Amino acid sequence: MSFQFQSTNRVVQPFQQEQFDIFEWHPKFLSCLRYFIDHAQYSPAVQTVAACVNIHLPFQKGNPHPVTPTHNGPSSSSSSRASGSGSLHFTAPAASSITLIPYIRRLIVTGFDTPAVLHGFFGDDWIQGIGRVHESERRNYMFAAKSDNWLRVKTQYDMDDGQTVPFLRPLQNVTEDEIQAAESNWSEWLAMQDWMLGPRAPDDPNDRFVAIKKERD
């Protein structure tokens, strides 16, 4: 099934890239979510990165003293773990209550959003499943840095329960295409601030960028 959000005069895409089909994307995203819940969070490598960037994994949430499980994740027959002798007494949040966005954001701002780490967290489908979310959050980090000072940017990425960002790193492995895409999006936001929308929007995005930049200067 192909589906696109429609506006009165153009196709609206949930991400910047064109030809994005949310019905093709969603199964891949769910694959990443399931991999993270069922496998990645029990991996010593993922636990090490999570500890370094100070973010709790799902099995740690809701526990006053987060622990490291001794098992390798849920069995193939069931995602729940039976209580018994020597078992850990905690309840992991349901999959429906878990979002991947905080983990993607934390990896980005600490410079850990490399392909190897993203694969370790989200599995083989990470490019199709969370790749565009990753790109958008990288742009958001650039916009945050452009919008405010270090302390306020850090505050935006801090989380509750003591999960503050231990350090911020400049965006890593940035390409010229990524910078140009961010510039285009930023000029659109400035146009929004100036109500240069709809019938007032310039036909040429380059003209809009130049006009807004001159006005700001």
C-alpha positions, -999 to 999 in steps of 0.1 A, spaced: 0 0 0 13 34 -9 2 64 12 12 101 13 0 130 34 -18 154 11 -21 192 15 -40 216 -7 -12 222 -31 16 197 -26 26 164 -11 37 166 25 65 143 36 71 133 72 108 136 66 128 159 44 135 132 18 111 127 -11 94 94 -20 90 83 16 63 57 22 54 53 59 38 19 53 71 6 39 90 22 67 69 12 97 77 -26 96 114 -18 95 110 5 124 91 -21 144 119 -46 136 144 -21 151 122 -17 182 119 -54 187 156 -60 182 164 -33 208 139 -48 233 146 -85 228 183 -85 221 203 -53 222 195 -42 257 209 -74 270 242 -71 250 273 -62 271 284 -38 244 251 -19 244 251 -19 282 286 -4 282 276 24 258 244 31 277 264 34 309 289 57 293 263 81 280 241 77 312 209 64 298 188 36 313 179 6 292 143 -6 293 150 -34 318 165 -9 342 136 15 342 113 15 372 140 0 394 156 21 422 189 3 417 193 -6 380 210 -39 375 226 -59 347 208 -91 339 228 -123 338 207 -138 310 209 -132 273 174 -118 269 140 -134 266 136 -169 253 123 -176 218 91 -189 232 82 -159 253 93 -124 259 85 -127 296 108 -143 322 94 -166 348 103 -160 385 123 -186 402 154 -193 422 182 -168 413 160 -149 389 160 -111 388 130 -94 403 121 -66 380 95 -59 353 106 -45 320 82 -19 305 59 -31 278 71 -27 242 42 -2 236 56 21 262 92 22 248 104 48 224 137 47 205 140 85 201 157 92 235 184 66 227 190 80 192 192 115 206 216 105 233 239 87 209 240 117 186 248 144 212 276 122 227 291 113 193 283 76 196 259 76 165 283 56 143 270 29 120 285 2 142 268 15 173 235 20 156 236 -15 142 244 -28 177 214 -10 192 188 -14 164 199 -44 143 202 -52 106 173 -30 96 185 2 113 191 21 80 156 15 68 140 15 102 156 45 121 179 60 95 156 89 86 148 95 122 185 96 129 191 121 101 163 143 114 176 142 150 211 151 137 195 182 121 176 190 153 209 189 172 224 214 147 194 236 150 196 235 188 232 245 187 224 274 164 194 285 185 209 287 220 239 284 243 256 253 255 239 251 289 204 254 275 211 229 247 224 204 273 193 209 294 172 200 264 190 167 261 190 159 298 164 134 311 147 126 343 159 102 370 194 114 370 199 106 333 217 139 325 240 141 295 276 136 308 291 155 279 282 170 245 302 166 214 300 185 181 281 165 155 304 138 141 310 127 105 291 156 90 289 157 52 285 188 29 251 174 18 240 172 54 250 208 60 232 220 29 200 201 39 202 217 73 206 251 58 176 246 36 155 235 66 167 263 87 158 289 61 123 274 59 120 278 97 131 314 95 105 319 68 79 304 92 90 330 118 85 358 93 52 343 80 67 338 45 42 310 39 17 299 13 11 328 -11 39 348 5 65 320 1 92 328 -26 91 304 -55 129 298 -53 141 285 -20 176 300 -27 160 335 -30 142 329 2 174 320 20 193 350 7 164 374 16 160 361 51 198 360 57 201 397 46 172 407 68 188 389 98 221 406 91 
